[in-house]
Amino acid sequence: MRTFFAFPIPKDIQNDLYNQTSKLREDSTGVKWVAPENFHITLRFIGDIEDDILARLEKMVEDVPMHKGIFTVKYKGLGAFPPKGKPKVIYAPIETGKKECSEVYSFLDNLLSAFIPKEKRPYTPHITLGRVKGHAQVPDLRNYSDDVSGAFTVDECVLYESRLGPSGASYYVRKRGGFS
């Protein structure tokens, strides 16, 4: 089973962000856009795990609230991975709340090191909007960045299961941990 830890995004913010990026979606070709109900801030992708590890991961999500209280996240503009050259991922960067996201990421990455190798890439809090495929045509993101912004309260961490299907990934909540 494929799993990951993330901060969920409220439905109204998911819809706002989707609407804010409608012109970019219209002007791009060859991009697999993320459905708004799947918008989230990934903390740590874990990948395929065995069922016996699942209980340990569920316990971890309960431990996160002891580490970090409720905080506000603001996203603003657009970005791409890699930052130079042909983009592979289009995202909304986190402007406010980066420190808190990074602290929870580090907390989880340290706990997870008992099961999986630590992540080598630096953590960049963001909301993935789309994945660029093959010979995609993506316009200059700077021309669309001013339309993309919003804020929401992060009050829980979620362990998700990701199931891949013909129309993309579907995410299912395995365990929630509310912040105090």
N, C-alpha and C positions, 0 to 999 in steps of 0.2 A: 504494500500500500504506500502511495506517495504522500508525503506529509510536509507541512511547513507551518511555522509560527508567523502570525501577522496581527496587525492592528486593523480591525474592521473599520469601515467608513459608513457613516449613517446614510440611509437611502436617499434623503433629500440632497445630500452633498454629492452622492454618486450621480444622481440625475443632473444636478447643476454642472458638474465637471463634464459629463457627457455632452450636455448642451453647449458648454463653452468651447468644446473642441469639434463641433459639427462642421464648421467651415474647413478646418484642417482635414477632417475625414473626407469631405467632398473633393478637396483639391489633391488628394494623395491616391496613388494606385499601388497595389502590391503590398499593402500593409494588413496584417491580421489584427484587427482592433479588438481590444478586450471589451466584453460586455459590461455595462455599468454595474450590474449586480456583482461582478467579480472584482471591482476596484477595491484595493486594500493597500496597506503599507507592509510589505514583506519584512519580517525581522530576520528569519533564518530559514532557508530552504533546507530540508533534511533529505528528501528523496525517498527511495524505496526502503521500507523497514519491515521487519518481521513483527508478528502480532505480540511477541513477548516484550518488545521494546515499547510498544504503544502505551502500556500502563506507566512506564517510567516517564514518557513524554507528557502524559496527562498530569502526572504529579508536578512536572516542571512548570506547566502553565499555572498551576495553583501557587507556586512559589514566586512567580513574577510580581503579583500584587504587593508582596512584602518588600519588594525592592524599589518600587516606583509608585508614586501616587498619581492621581488624575492630572492631566496636563492638556494644553491646547496645541494643536498643530495647524500651521498655515502653509498652504501650498501656493506657489506663484510662478507663472511662466511655464516654459517647456524646456526640456533637455533631451539629450540622446546619449546612448552608450553605443560605441565608444564616443568620447567627447569630440574627437577629430576623425575626419574621414567619413565613410559611408555608415550611416546609423544602422544599428541592429535592433535597438529598442528606443521607443519614444516614451517619455515620461513627464510627469508633473513633479518638479523638485519640491522638497519640503524646505521652507524658508525659516519658519519658527517651529521649535520643538525638535530640531535636529539633535541637540545634546541629549534630550531625554530618550529619543528613539535609539541613539547610539549606545546609551547606557544599558538599555534593555537588551539590545543586540549583543553587547559584550557579555552581559550576564548569562544570556542563553547560550552563546557560543562557548563560554567556559564550561557550563554544565554539559553541553552536548559533546564536548571533547572526549568524554568517556565512551561515546558510541561512534562518532564520526570525526574525521579530521577537521581542524579549525579552518575556517574560510581564509583563503590567501588574499583575495581581493579586498580592498578597503570598502567599508560599508558606506553606502550613500542612500539615506532615506529618500524614498520616492514612491510615486503611484504610477505603476506601469499602465500606459494607455494603449500601446500597440507594439507589435513585433514586425520588423521590416523583413520581407521575403524577397529572395532572388533579385530580379530586375525592377525593383520598386522605384516609383517616382515620388519623392518626398520634397515638398517645397521648403524654403528657408523657414525654419521654426520661429525665428525672431519676428517674422511678420504676423505670427499668431499668438505670441506670448502674452501680449497685453490683455487678451480676452480671458486668460486662465488664472483664476485666483479664488481662494475660499479658505474657510477655517472651520474646525470642528474640535470637539473635546474627545480625547482618548481616555476611555475609562475601563478598558478591558484588553486582554491579550487572548488570542484564540489559536488553538491548534486545529488546523484544517487538514482534511484529506482531499487530495486532488485526483479526480478521475478523468482520464483523457478519453474523448469521444470524437466522432467524425466532425462535429461542429466546434470542437475546442474543448478546453478543460471545464469541468464543473467542480465547484468547491463545496464541501460538506463540513460542517462544524463537528469536530470530535470532542472538544472540551473548551470551555470558556473559563477565564480567570478574571474576576472583577477587581479593579483597583480600589484601595481604601483611601 
